Amino acid sequence: MTCGNHSESFLDAEDQRVLLGIARQAVDRWVNARKPVDWEAFDLTDRVRQVGGCFVTVRNAGKLRGCIGSIVHVDPLAQSVRDNAIGAASR
């Protein structure tokens, strides 16, 4: 996982776990209820609250379902992960 000009080391294991949880729940909730998950309801660190871009890849049974991302840093990273997870699963 990368964020902006930072490598994976920018995010610690806990940040990565939380962002993966946001992505998985975002896809599940969107597919089943067509509603976005509230990313602010997660236990977020300052790092994932920072504005940042990301790319999210969704696989189903090991097969690529979608990949989408943003290189422009407009929203908090946690929100970018949620929105791009929904996009990767639905577009």
C-alpha positions as CSV (number, residue, x, y, z in Angstrom):
1,M,0.0,0.0,0.0
2,T,1.3,3.4,-0.9
3,C,0.3,6.9,0.0
4,G,1.5,9.9,-2.0
5,N,5.3,10.0,-2.0
6,H,5.5,7.5,0.8
7,S,6.3,3.8,0.6
8,E,4.7,1.0,2.6
9,S,6.8,2.0,5.5
10,F,4.7,5.2,5.8
11,L,1.9,3.1,7.2
12,D,2.4,0.7,10.1
13,A,0.8,-2.7,10.3
14,E,-2.2,-1.3,12.3
15,D,-2.9,1.4,9.8
16,Q,-2.8,-1.1,7.0
17,R,-5.1,-3.4,8.9
18,V,-7.6,-0.6,9.5
19,L,-7.5,0.5,5.8
20,L,-8.0,-3.0,4.6
21,G,-11.0,-3.3,6.9
22,I,-12.5,-0.1,5.6
23,A,-12.0,-1.4,2.0
24,R,-13.6,-4.8,2.7
25,Q,-16.5,-3.3,4.6
26,A,-17.0,-0.6,2.0
27,V,-17.3,-3.2,-0.8
28,D,-19.6,-5.5,1.3
29,R,-21.9,-2.7,2.3
30,W,-22.0,-1.2,-1.2
31,V,-22.7,-4.5,-2.9
32,N,-25.4,-5.5,-0.4
33,A,-27.0,-2.2,0.5
34,R,-25.8,0.4,-2.0
35,K,-24.7,2.6,0.9
36,P,-21.2,3.8,1.8
37,V,-19.6,2.7,5.0
38,D,-18.8,5.5,7.5
39,W,-15.0,5.6,7.4
40,E,-14.9,7.9,10.4
41,A,-16.4,5.2,12.6
42,F,-13.1,3.2,12.4
43,D,-10.3,3.6,14.9
44,L,-8.1,5.9,12.8
45,T,-4.6,7.3,13.4
46,D,-3.4,10.7,12.3
47,R,-1.6,9.1,9.3
48,V,-4.8,7.7,7.8
49,R,-6.7,11.0,8.5
50,Q,-4.1,12.9,6.4
51,V,-5.0,13.8,2.8
52,G,-3.8,11.1,0.5
53,G,-4.4,9.2,-2.7
54,C,-4.4,5.5,-3.1
55,F,-5.2,2.7,-5.5
56,V,-7.5,-0.2,-4.6
57,T,-7.5,-3.6,-6.4
58,V,-10.5,-5.9,-5.8
59,R,-10.2,-9.6,-6.5
60,N,-12.9,-12.2,-6.4
61,A,-11.8,-15.8,-6.1
62,G,-8.3,-14.7,-7.1
63,K,-9.5,-13.0,-10.3
64,L,-9.2,-9.3,-10.9
65,R,-12.6,-7.6,-10.4
66,G,-11.5,-4.0,-10.6
67,C,-8.7,-1.5,-9.9
68,I,-9.1,2.2,-9.5
69,G,-7.3,4.9,-7.7
70,S,-6.6,8.6,-7.3
71,I,-3.2,10.3,-7.6
72,V,-4.6,13.7,-6.6
73,H,-4.7,14.2,-2.9
74,V,-8.0,15.7,-2.0
75,D,-9.6,13.6,0.7
76,P,-8.3,11.9,3.9
77,L,-6.6,8.6,3.0
78,A,-9.3,6.5,4.9
79,Q,-12.0,8.2,2.8
80,S,-10.0,7.7,-0.4
81,V,-9.7,4.0,0.4
82,R,-13.4,3.7,1.0
83,D,-14.3,5.5,-2.2
84,N,-11.8,3.7,-4.4
85,A,-12.9,0.3,-3.0
86,I,-16.5,1.1,-4.0
87,G,-15.3,2.2,-7.4
88,A,-13.2,-0.8,-8.0
89,A,-16.1,-3.1,-7.1
90,S,-18.8,-1.3,-8.9
91,R,-17.4,0.4,-12.0
